[in-house]
Amino acid sequence: MPVRRHTDPIQVKLIWDAIRSSNAARQIPDLARITKYIQAIGNYSPTLIESFVKNALKDKLIVTTGKKQEGAVSSYKIVDQELPELDGKDWYCFECHLAGDVIPCSRCFRVFHTACVPRVRRQFEEEKRLNCESRDRVLANEKSISANKLGEQIESLAGEDKGMVQYDEGLCFLCNLSNVDFSCGMNREELNYMLRFVLHRIRAWLPNTITHTMAQEDRPEWLTDTELTWRANQLFFEHRDMSVMEVKINTQTYSTFSEFLADVYSVQHNVAIFHSDEKKTGTVTE
């Protein structure tokens, strides 16, 4: 299994914060100052912080700077790039939103840890059961309205034996879920009309900009909106937010509920990556 990134998002953000803070104070951001800054925030040992820095170097999210002389103290700066190298796959597990050994989905850009599979397999079985129950209710309702008028549609629904579909460990949770999605009897216009109300509800739970927090922010001067956008570009593989989803609804892009759900989970993934240290925002995202 490949390690796409070695450093968890919260660790990267702490290192970036430490470097920016040192720069603002006109100090050299060496390991000692990075360690002091991070220890003032969390209960991390110097050895652990040093491992964070080494991993961030491997991930090319920071670089060393200064003279390469014997006995000189290494200092660090944030990498100067608009976007990281992209190769078609995410860097963080789509389930726990952390780095490490991951399996790439054979169908989409998502990756996941082997250890996360048992939990999402149980979630898949529950979603499959609910989908089958919903299909049965739709069938019963449509038959009671007009069996003749909707005969072909009913036959199509009945033929979708999704209950027999098994979880494929070579696919991510959402690609597995798309295998058990069923036509709910709504056309594209009706589906997107319904999803507009769902999106309106989701908007009430999240900040307008997902790089911001739910609570009132007290940010240092160096943590500007431009800085937040740059960080999002380094950490998010697929950018999804409420505005993107609203455009897709207005243009009637969604053809199945699973497509909409995939975007909802992408927003959740990005918020969890960016706000892993914000308990309130993380809880709201779940």
NUTIKOL-328226 format. One line per field, with one value per residue (C-alpha): x, y, z; residue number from 1. Coordinates in nm, 2 decimals, decimal comma. Example, Ala and Ser with C-alpha at 12.3 -4.5 7.8 and 13.67 -1.06 7.14 Angstrom:
<sites>
c1: 1,23_1,37
c2: -0,45_-0,11
c3: 0,78_0,71
pos: 1_2
</sites>
This chain:
<sites>
c1: 0,00_0,14_0,20_0,07_0,14_0,32_0,19_-0,17_-0,34_-0,34_0,04_0,10_-0,11_0,07_0,41_0,28_0,15_0,48_0,68_0,44_0,45_0,83_0,83_0,59_0,82_1,12_1,27_1,44_1,19_1,42_1,33_1,36_1,11_0,87_0,88_0,82_0,52_0,36_0,42_0,24_-0,07_-0,07_0,09_0,36_0,71_1,01_1,08_0,73_0,74_1,07_0,91_0,63_0,88_1,07_0,75_0,64_0,97_0,90_0,56_0,72_0,49_0,79_1,16_1,48_1,65_1,97_2,34_2,45_2,74_2,87_2,72_2,47_2,11_1,85_1,56_1,24_1,01_0,67_0,70_0,65_0,40_0,04_-0,06_0,10_0,18_-0,14_-0,16_-0,53_-0,56_-0,63_-0,36_-0,58_-0,81_-1,16_-1,30_-1,07_-0,92_-0,56_-0,24_-0,06_-0,07_-0,38_-0,55_-0,66_-1,01_-1,01_-1,29_-1,24_-0,99_-1,05_-0,82_-0,88_-0,70_-0,74_-0,83_-1,12_-1,28_-1,47_-1,65_-1,75_-1,86_-2,11_-2,22_-2,26_-2,48_-2,70_-2,73_-2,81_-3,09_-3,24_-3,22_-3,40_-3,67_-3,71_-3,73_-4,00_-4,20_-4,17_-4,29_-4,59_-4,68_-4,65_-4,85_-5,13_-5,15_-5,15_-5,00_-5,07_-4,94_-4,62_-4,57_-4,24_-4,10_-4,21_-4,06_-3,73_-3,74_-3,83_-3,54_-3,29_-3,20_-2,95_-2,99_-2,75_-2,47_-2,17_-1,91_-1,61_-1,29_-1,13_-1,37_-1,42_-1,74_-1,91_-1,84_-1,98_-2,28_-2,34_-2,38_-2,69_-2,84_-3,18_-3,41_-3,66_-3,91_-3,81_-3,68_-3,37_-3,57_-3,77_-3,46_-3,27_-3,57_-3,58_-3,21_-3,23_-3,41_-3,16_-2,87_-3,05_-3,06_-2,69_-2,60_-2,74_-2,49_-2,17_-1,98_-2,03_-1,66_-1,54_-1,19_-1,35_-1,49_-1,85_-1,73_-1,62_-1,26_-0,97_-0,70_-0,35_-0,27_-0,06_-0,35_-0,52_-0,79_-0,53_-0,33_-0,63_-0,71_-0,35_-0,36_-0,68_-0,51_-0,23_-0,47_-0,78_-0,76_-1,12_-1,26_-1,63_-1,84_-2,20_-2,16_-2,04_-2,33_-2,58_-2,46_-2,49_-2,85_-2,94_-2,81_-2,98_-2,65_-2,74_-2,90_-2,89_-2,90_-2,56_-2,40_-2,53_-2,42_-2,07_-2,04_-2,18_-1,91_-1,64_-1,74_-1,73_-1,39_-1,25_-1,39_-1,25_-0,91_-0,91_-1,07_-0,94_-0,85_-1,19_-1,43_-1,74_-1,69_-1,59_-1,90_-2,13_-1,97_-2,05
c2: 0,00_0,34_0,62_0,92_1,16_1,10_1,39_1,43_1,76_1,88_1,83_2,01_2,31_2,33_2,34_2,60_2,81_2,79_2,90_3,19_3,30_3,30_3,49_3,75_3,80_3,83_3,51_3,22_2,92_2,65_2,33_2,47_2,75_2,52_2,28_2,56_2,69_2,35_2,25_2,57_2,44_2,07_1,79_1,69_1,56_1,72_1,38_1,36_1,72_1,65_1,35_1,58_1,81_1,53_1,39_1,74_1,76_1,42_1,55_1,86_2,09_2,26_2,29_2,36_2,70_2,87_2,79_2,43_2,46_2,21_2,29_2,54_2,51_2,41_2,64_2,59_2,77_2,69_2,55_2,81_2,64_2,73_2,36_2,03_1,76_1,59_1,23_1,16_1,03_1,20_1,21_1,14_0,85_0,95_0,78_0,91_1,20_1,11_1,02_0,69_0,36_0,38_0,18_0,37_0,31_0,14_0,36_0,71_0,95_0,84_0,64_0,46_0,27_-0,10_-0,05_0,17_-0,09_-0,29_0,02_0,14_-0,21_-0,21_0,14_0,01_-0,28_-0,04_0,19_-0,10_-0,22_0,13_0,16_-0,17_-0,07_0,26_0,08_-0,15_0,15_0,31_-0,01_-0,04_0,32_0,32_0,00_0,13_0,45_0,30_-0,03_0,01_0,36_0,30_-0,07_-0,03_0,19_-0,06_-0,35_-0,16_-0,09_-0,45_-0,58_-0,39_-0,66_-0,45_-0,66_-0,92_-0,67_-0,73_-0,48_-0,46_-0,39_-0,26_0,03_0,32_0,34_0,59_0,38_0,08_0,28_0,39_0,01_-0,01_0,32_0,28_0,49_0,65_0,72_1,09_1,25_1,48_1,79_1,65_1,51_1,84_2,03_1,81_1,83_2,21_2,18_1,93_2,17_2,46_2,25_2,16_2,53_2,60_2,36_2,48_2,81_2,99_2,93_2,59_2,72_2,93_2,80_2,80_3,00_3,36_3,36_3,53_3,48_3,62_3,88_3,65_3,40_3,59_3,47_3,43_3,21_3,00_2,96_2,85_2,60_2,45_2,41_2,21_1,99_1,94_1,71_1,78_2,12_2,09_2,35_2,47_2,70_2,43_2,20_2,49_2,54_2,17_2,17_2,48_2,32_1,99_1,81_1,54_1,24_1,01_1,07_0,89_1,17_1,43_1,23_1,19_1,57_1,60_1,35_1,54_1,86_1,66_1,52_1,87_2,02_1,74_1,79_2,16_2,17_1,85_2,06_2,24_2,01_2,22_2,24_1,88_1,76_1,98_1,82_1,47
c3: 0,00_-0,09_0,16_-0,03_0,26_0,58_0,78_0,91_0,83_1,19_1,21_0,88_1,00_1,33_1,15_0,91_1,20_1,38_1,08_1,00_1,36_1,37_1,04_1,18_1,49_1,26_1,41_1,24_1,23_1,34_1,50_1,85_1,78_1,60_1,90_2,15_1,95_1,91_2,27_2,38_2,19_2,25_2,45_2,20_2,29_2,11_1,95_1,81_1,68_1,51_1,34_1,22_1,06_0,89_0,75_0,63_0,44_0,28_0,18_0,02_0,23_0,39_0,28_0,46_0,41_0,51_0,46_0,44_0,67_0,93_1,27_1,13_1,26_1,00_0,95_0,76_0,53_0,38_0,03_-0,25_-0,48_-0,59_-0,61_-0,51_-0,76_-0,87_-0,99_-0,99_-0,63_-0,29_-0,02_0,28_0,38_0,28_0,60_0,88_0,68_0,79_0,62_0,61_0,41_0,19_-0,08_-0,39_-0,51_-0,85_-0,98_-0,85_-0,68_-0,32_-0,10_0,23_0,51_0,54_0,91_0,80_0,58_0,85_0,98_0,63_0,54_0,82_0,72_0,36_0,48_0,67_0,37_0,14_0,38_0,39_0,01_-0,03_0,21_0,02_-0,31_-0,17_-0,05_-0,39_-0,56_-0,32_-0,37_-0,75_-0,78_-0,57_-0,79_-1,14_-1,22_-1,59_-1,63_-1,45_-1,55_-1,72_-1,44_-1,17_-1,36_-1,38_-1,01_-0,93_-1,14_-0,94_-0,69_-0,49_-0,18_-0,34_-0,40_-0,18_-0,06_-0,29_-0,09_-0,41_-0,41_-0,17_0,04_-0,20_-0,52_-0,33_-0,24_-0,60_-0,68_-0,46_-0,55_-0,73_-0,94_-0,70_-0,97_-1,00_-1,32_-1,31_-1,27_-0,98_-0,81_-0,83_-0,70_-0,40_-0,34_-0,33_0,01_0,14_0,05_0,22_0,54_0,51_0,46_0,81_0,96_0,80_0,77_0,44_0,35_0,46_0,54_0,82_1,15_1,29_1,60_1,59_1,47_1,64_1,39_1,39_1,13_0,92_0,88_0,60_0,37_0,10_0,33_0,41_0,04_-0,03_0,25_0,11_-0,22_-0,06_0,15_-0,07_-0,36_-0,48_-0,40_-0,31_-0,12_-0,10_-0,40_-0,63_-0,52_-0,57_-0,93_-1,00_-0,86_-1,06_-1,38_-1,29_-1,30_-1,04_-1,19_-0,88_-0,51_-0,47_-0,69_-0,45_-0,15_-0,29_-0,30_0,06_0,17_-0,02_0,17_0,50_0,40_0,33_0,65_0,86_0,70_0,75_1,10_1,26_1,56_1,58_1,78_1,72_1,34_1,31_1,51_1,29_0,98_1,09
pos: 1_2_3_4_5_6_7_8_9_10_11_12_13_14_15_16_17_18_19_20_21_22_23_24_25_26_27_28_29_30_31_32_33_34_35_36_37_38_39_40_41_42_43_44_45_46_47_48_49_50_51_52_53_54_55_56_57_58_59_60_61_62_63_64_65_66_67_68_69_70_71_72_73_74_75_76_77_78_79_80_81_82_83_84_85_86_87_88_89_90_91_92_93_94_95_96_97_98_99_100_101_102_103_104_105_106_107_108_109_110_111_112_113_114_115_116_117_118_119_120_121_122_123_124_125_126_127_128_129_130_131_132_133_134_135_136_137_138_139_140_141_142_143_144_145_146_147_148_149_150_151_152_153_154_155_156_157_158_159_160_161_162_163_164_165_166_167_168_169_170_171_172_173_174_175_176_177_178_179_180_181_182_183_184_185_186_187_188_189_190_191_192_193_194_195_196_197_198_199_200_201_202_203_204_205_206_207_208_209_210_211_212_213_214_215_216_217_218_219_220_221_222_223_224_225_226_227_228_229_230_231_232_233_234_235_236_237_238_239_240_241_242_243_244_245_246_247_248_249_250_251_252_253_254_255_256_257_258_259_260_261_262_263_264_265_266_267_268_269_270_271_272_273_274_275_276_277_278_279_280_281_282_283_284_285_286
</sites>
